């Protein structure tokens, strides 16, 4: 790779996307973008990043934000613990570093929610440290370039790749890391045929010359996801509905949801459930929706439950408004949409 590093860096400088967190090397900007980009595509992150920066422009504002507002800003990005850890880390930076972002890999990796990849990215891009980032994109580029049959599902593989990349002669590891990530995202793509004719590494890439790019990277087969049937209740009463906050632990904790039960309920069971909240006027089936998590799949059937009278203080008024001031995870957002349509 020493023979093509310069070509890679020139390619990156001439072809990189103009992204808001690349306008400067402010570690706060790089940090927020890297956390948002975990499990999320760049195109989806852009609008969230802009709004987040407008509301929480610096470490001190992030440290002081209320959790409900933070989760609302994060709504749609998923993996909400990422947002909670951002606040924890911001508080730690305020307390330990007087509000100034730590400048070394060793310090950065001690912050909540920051692992090897993010610490390497921030320390190399913002502070010029000799660190390499190793994610799925980089491992794909690496294994194709070297025709390497190492299993990227093994925990030891990242260290092997990291050590080998650190041995490459690079004058600017921050630029090198960004170039490798960009190459994996846009050229040496995971699905479909890679764009080898546009690749600055083509000359030395063994998978290109062997025409076997499709064999790499090698990884374990995905385990099947646990499927869970659920019934969701969309209560309607005087243009209000019932929402509840999930428990302070487990999946989607502290986020808001429509009342629900595990299992496929019969029409009579839905009526019986609705009577817990007051007097049911009528019930009608609404949409079904399947939401896929990392290890689970929720198969949800929803029902409108129209109420004559309700005995519940946990009401959210003005639910038909476009603006909703609490964080409802993507798993339940389709039901919020059909409720708004019903109340038009």
C-alpha positions as CSV (number, residue, x, y, z in Angstrom):
1,X,0.0,0.0,0.0
2,X,3.0,2.3,0.4
3,X,3.1,2.5,-3.4
4,X,-0.4,3.9,-3.7
5,X,-0.9,6.0,-0.6
6,X,-0.1,9.2,-2.4
7,X,-2.6,8.4,-5.2
8,X,-5.2,7.7,-2.5
9,X,-4.7,11.1,-0.8
10,X,-4.7,13.0,-4.1
11,X,-7.9,11.2,-5.1
12,X,-9.5,12.1,-1.8
13,X,-8.6,15.7,-2.0
14,X,-10.0,16.0,-5.5
15,X,-13.1,13.9,-4.9
16,X,-14.2,14.3,-1.3
17,X,-17.8,15.3,-0.6
18,X,-18.3,18.7,0.9
19,X,-19.8,17.8,4.3
20,X,-20.5,20.2,7.1
21,X,-18.2,18.5,9.7
22,X,-15.4,18.8,7.2
23,X,-15.4,22.5,7.0
24,X,-13.0,22.7,10.0
25,X,-11.2,20.3,12.3
26,X,-13.3,21.2,15.4
27,X,-13.3,18.0,17.5
28,X,-16.9,18.7,18.6
29,X,-18.1,18.7,15.0
30,X,-16.1,15.6,14.1
31,X,-17.3,13.8,17.3
32,X,-21.0,14.5,16.8
33,X,-20.8,13.5,13.1
34,X,-18.9,10.2,13.9
35,X,-21.5,9.2,16.5
36,X,-24.4,10.0,14.2
37,X,-22.8,8.1,11.4
38,X,-22.7,4.9,13.4
39,X,-25.3,2.6,11.9
40,X,-26.6,5.5,9.7
41,X,-25.9,6.6,6.2
42,X,-24.4,10.0,5.5
43,X,-27.4,11.2,3.4
44,X,-29.7,10.5,6.4
45,X,-27.4,12.2,8.9
46,X,-27.0,15.6,7.1
47,X,-30.3,17.2,8.2
48,X,-30.0,15.8,11.8
49,X,-26.5,17.2,12.1
50,X,-27.5,20.7,11.0
51,X,-30.5,20.8,13.4
52,X,-28.4,19.3,16.3
53,X,-25.7,21.9,15.8
54,X,-28.2,24.8,15.7
55,X,-29.7,23.6,19.0
56,X,-26.6,22.4,20.7
57,X,-23.6,24.3,19.2
58,X,-21.0,23.4,21.7
59,X,-20.0,21.0,24.5
60,X,-21.5,23.2,27.3
61,X,-24.9,23.3,25.7
62,X,-24.8,19.5,25.1
63,X,-23.8,18.9,28.8
64,X,-26.7,21.0,30.0
65,X,-29.5,19.8,27.7
66,X,-32.5,18.0,29.2
67,X,-32.7,14.4,28.1
68,X,-36.2,14.7,26.6
69,X,-35.0,17.5,24.3
70,X,-31.8,15.5,23.4
71,X,-33.8,12.4,22.5
72,X,-36.2,14.5,20.4
73,X,-33.2,15.9,18.5
74,X,-32.0,12.3,18.0
75,X,-35.4,11.0,17.0
76,X,-35.1,9.0,13.7
77,X,-31.4,8.2,14.1
78,X,-32.1,5.2,16.4
79,X,-29.7,3.6,19.0
80,X,-30.6,6.3,21.5
81,X,-27.9,5.3,23.9
82,X,-25.6,7.0,21.5
83,X,-27.3,10.3,22.4
84,X,-27.3,9.6,26.1
85,X,-23.6,8.9,26.0
86,X,-22.9,12.1,24.2
87,X,-24.4,14.0,27.1
88,X,-22.4,11.9,29.6
89,X,-19.2,12.6,27.7
90,X,-20.0,16.3,27.5
91,X,-20.5,16.5,31.2
92,X,-17.2,14.7,31.8
93,X,-15.4,17.1,29.4
94,X,-16.8,20.0,31.3
95,X,-15.7,18.6,34.6
96,X,-12.3,17.1,33.7
97,X,-11.1,19.3,30.9
98,X,-12.8,22.6,31.7
99,X,-15.0,22.3,28.6
100,X,-12.1,21.8,26.2
101,X,-12.1,18.6,24.1
102,X,-9.2,16.3,25.1
103,X,-6.5,16.1,22.5
104,X,-5.0,12.6,22.7
105,X,-6.4,9.1,21.8
106,X,-5.7,7.9,25.3
107,X,-7.8,10.6,26.9
108,X,-10.6,10.6,24.2
109,X,-11.2,6.8,24.4
110,X,-12.0,7.2,28.1
111,X,-15.1,9.2,27.3
112,X,-18.5,7.5,27.4
113,X,-19.7,6.1,24.1
114,X,-16.3,6.5,22.4
115,X,-14.6,3.4,21.2
116,X,-11.4,2.7,19.2
117,X,-12.8,3.8,15.9
118,X,-14.2,7.2,17.0
119,X,-11.2,8.0,19.2
120,X,-8.8,7.2,16.3
121,X,-10.9,9.4,13.9
122,X,-11.0,12.4,16.3
123,X,-7.4,12.2,17.4
124,X,-6.0,11.8,13.9
125,X,-8.2,14.3,12.1
126,X,-8.3,17.0,14.7
127,X,-5.0,16.6,16.5
128,X,-2.7,14.9,14.0
129,X,-2.1,11.8,16.0
130,X,-0.7,8.6,14.4
131,X,-3.9,6.5,14.6
132,X,-5.9,4.6,12.1
133,X,-9.7,4.1,11.9
134,X,-10.9,0.6,11.2
135,X,-14.6,0.1,10.4
136,X,-16.5,-2.0,7.9
137,X,-15.5,0.2,5.0
138,X,-11.8,0.1,5.8
139,X,-11.8,-3.7,6.4
140,X,-13.5,-4.2,3.0
141,X,-10.9,-2.1,1.2
142,X,-8.1,-3.7,3.1
143,X,-9.2,-7.4,2.5
144,X,-9.8,-6.7,-1.2
145,X,-6.6,-4.9,-1.7
146,X,-4.5,-7.6,-0.1
147,X,-6.7,-10.5,-1.2
148,X,-6.8,-11.3,2.6
149,X,-9.0,-14.1,3.8
150,X,-9.0,-13.0,7.4
151,X,-12.5,-13.2,9.0
152,X,-13.6,-9.7,9.8
153,X,-16.2,-11.0,12.3
154,X,-13.4,-12.0,14.7
155,X,-12.5,-9.5,17.4
156,X,-8.8,-10.0,16.6
157,X,-9.1,-8.9,13.0
158,X,-9.4,-5.2,13.7
159,X,-6.2,-5.2,15.6
160,X,-4.4,-7.1,12.8
161,X,-5.6,-4.6,10.1
162,X,-4.9,-1.7,12.4
163,X,-1.4,-2.8,13.0
164,X,-0.7,-3.3,9.3
165,X,-2.1,0.1,8.3
166,X,-0.1,1.8,11.0
167,X,3.0,0.3,9.3
168,X,2.2,2.1,6.1
169,X,4.2,5.3,5.5
170,X,1.7,8.2,5.8
171,X,2.4,11.8,6.3
172,X,-1.1,12.7,7.5
173,X,-3.1,9.9,9.2
174,X,-6.2,12.1,9.5
175,X,-6.3,12.6,5.8
176,X,-5.5,8.9,5.2
177,X,-8.3,7.8,7.5
178,X,-10.8,10.0,5.8
179,X,-9.6,8.8,2.4
180,X,-10.0,5.2,3.3
181,X,-13.5,5.7,4.7
182,X,-14.5,7.7,1.6
183,X,-13.1,5.1,-0.7
184,X,-15.1,2.3,1.0
185,X,-18.3,4.3,1.0
186,X,-18.2,5.5,-2.6
187,X,-15.9,3.2,-4.7
188,X,-15.2,-0.1,-3.0
189,X,-18.8,-0.5,-2.1
190,X,-20.4,-3.3,-0.1
191,X,-23.3,-4.2,-2.4
192,X,-23.0,-4.6,-6.1
193,X,-19.9,-4.2,-8.3
194,X,-17.2,-1.9,-6.9
195,X,-16.3,1.0,-9.1
196,X,-12.8,-0.2,-9.8
197,X,-12.2,2.1,-12.8
198,X,-12.4,5.1,-10.4
199,X,-10.3,3.5,-7.7
200,X,-6.8,5.0,-6.9
201,X,-5.7,1.6,-5.5
202,X,-6.6,-0.3,-8.7
203,X,-3.0,-0.7,-9.9
204,X,-2.0,-2.7,-6.8
205,X,-5.3,-4.2,-5.7
206,X,-5.1,-8.0,-5.8
207,X,-8.9,-8.6,-5.8
208,X,-9.1,-6.4,-8.9
209,X,-6.4,-8.4,-10.7
210,X,-7.8,-11.7,-9.6
211,X,-11.4,-10.6,-10.4
212,X,-12.6,-12.0,-7.1
213,X,-13.7,-8.9,-5.2
214,X,-17.0,-10.6,-4.4
215,X,-15.3,-13.0,-2.1
216,X,-14.2,-10.3,0.3
217,X,-14.6,-9.5,3.1
218,X,-15.1,-12.9,4.7
219,X,-17.4,-12.9,7.7
220,X,-19.7,-15.1,9.7
221,X,-23.2,-15.7,8.4
222,X,-25.8,-13.5,10.1
223,X,-27.9,-15.0,12.8
224,X,-31.6,-15.0,12.2
225,X,-33.4,-12.3,14.1
226,X,-35.9,-13.1,16.9
227,X,-39.4,-12.3,15.6
228,X,-41.9,-10.9,18.1
229,X,-45.6,-10.3,17.3
230,X,-47.1,-7.2,18.9
231,X,-50.4,-5.4,19.1
232,X,-50.4,-1.6,19.2
233,X,-53.4,0.5,20.4
234,X,-54.0,3.9,18.9
235,X,-56.5,5.5,21.3
236,X,-58.6,8.4,20.0
237,X,-60.6,10.6,22.3
238,X,-61.5,14.2,21.7
239,X,-58.5,14.6,19.4
240,X,-56.2,13.2,22.1
241,X,-54.5,9.9,22.4
242,X,-52.7,7.9,25.1
243,X,-48.9,7.6,25.1
244,X,-46.6,6.1,27.7
245,X,-43.0,6.3,28.5
246,X,-41.0,3.1,28.3
247,X,-39.2,1.8,31.3
248,X,-35.8,3.3,32.4
249,X,-34.0,0.2,31.1
250,X,-33.8,-2.1,28.1
251,X,-34.7,-1.5,24.5
252,X,-35.8,2.1,23.6
253,X,-35.8,3.0,27.3
254,X,-37.2,6.4,28.3
255,X,-38.8,6.9,24.9
256,X,-42.5,7.4,24.3
257,X,-44.7,4.8,22.6
258,X,-48.3,3.9,22.0
259,X,-49.7,1.3,24.4
260,X,-48.9,-2.2,23.2
261,X,-48.9,-5.8,24.1
262,X,-46.8,-8.7,23.0
263,X,-48.8,-11.2,20.9
264,X,-51.5,-11.2,18.3
265,X,-54.8,-10.2,20.0
266,X,-58.3,-11.0,18.8
267,X,-60.9,-8.3,18.3
268,X,-62.5,-9.1,21.6
269,X,-59.1,-8.9,23.4
270,X,-58.5,-5.5,21.9
271,X,-61.9,-4.3,23.2
272,X,-61.1,-5.7,26.6
273,X,-57.7,-4.0,26.7
274,X,-59.3,-0.7,25.7
275,X,-61.8,-0.9,28.6
276,X,-58.9,-0.6,31.0
277,X,-58.7,3.1,30.0
278,X,-62.4,3.9,30.0
279,X,-65.5,3.3,27.8
280,X,-64.8,2.0,24.3
281,X,-67.0,3.3,21.5
282,X,-65.6,1.3,18.7
283,X,-62.5,-0.5,17.4
284,X,-61.2,-0.8,13.9
285,X,-58.0,-2.4,12.5
286,X,-55.3,0.1,11.4
287,X,-51.9,-0.5,9.7
288,X,-49.5,-3.4,10.2
289,X,-45.8,-2.6,10.3
290,X,-42.6,-4.6,10.8
291,X,-39.6,-2.9,12.5
292,X,-36.2,-4.5,12.3
293,X,-33.7,-4.0,15.1
294,X,-30.2,-5.4,15.2
295,X,-31.2,-8.7,16.9
296,X,-35.0,-8.5,16.9
297,X,-37.9,-8.0,14.5
298,X,-41.2,-6.5,15.8
299,X,-44.2,-7.5,13.7
300,X,-46.9,-5.0,14.8
301,X,-50.6,-4.9,14.1
302,X,-52.3,-1.7,15.2
303,X,-55.9,-0.9,16.1
304,X,-57.8,2.4,16.4
305,X,-59.6,2.4,19.7
306,X,-62.2,5.1,19.7
307,X,-63.3,6.1,23.3
308,X,-66.5,7.6,24.6
309,X,-65.0,8.2,28.0
310,X,-61.5,7.9,29.3
311,X,-60.0,7.4,32.7
312,X,-56.3,8.2,32.2
313,X,-54.2,11.2,33.0
314,X,-51.4,10.3,30.6
315,X,-52.8,12.2,27.6
316,X,-51.1,14.1,24.9
317,X,-53.2,16.8,23.5
318,X,-52.8,18.4,20.1
319,X,-51.6,15.1,18.7
320,X,-52.8,16.2,15.2
321,X,-50.2,18.9,15.2
322,X,-47.1,18.4,12.9
323,X,-44.8,19.2,15.8
324,X,-44.6,16.6,18.6
325,X,-42.5,17.6,21.5
326,X,-41.4,14.2,22.8
327,X,-39.2,11.5,21.3
328,X,-41.1,8.7,19.7
329,X,-38.8,6.0,18.2
330,X,-39.1,5.1,14.5
331,X,-40.7,1.8,15.5
332,X,-43.8,3.7,16.5
333,X,-43.7,6.6,14.1
334,X,-46.0,5.0,11.4
335,X,-48.8,4.8,13.9
336,X,-48.3,8.5,14.8
337,X,-48.7,9.2,11.1
338,X,-51.9,7.3,10.6
339,X,-53.3,9.0,13.8
340,X,-52.6,12.4,12.4
341,X,-54.3,11.4,9.1
342,X,-57.3,10.1,11.1
343,X,-57.6,13.4,13.0
344,X,-57.4,15.7,10.0
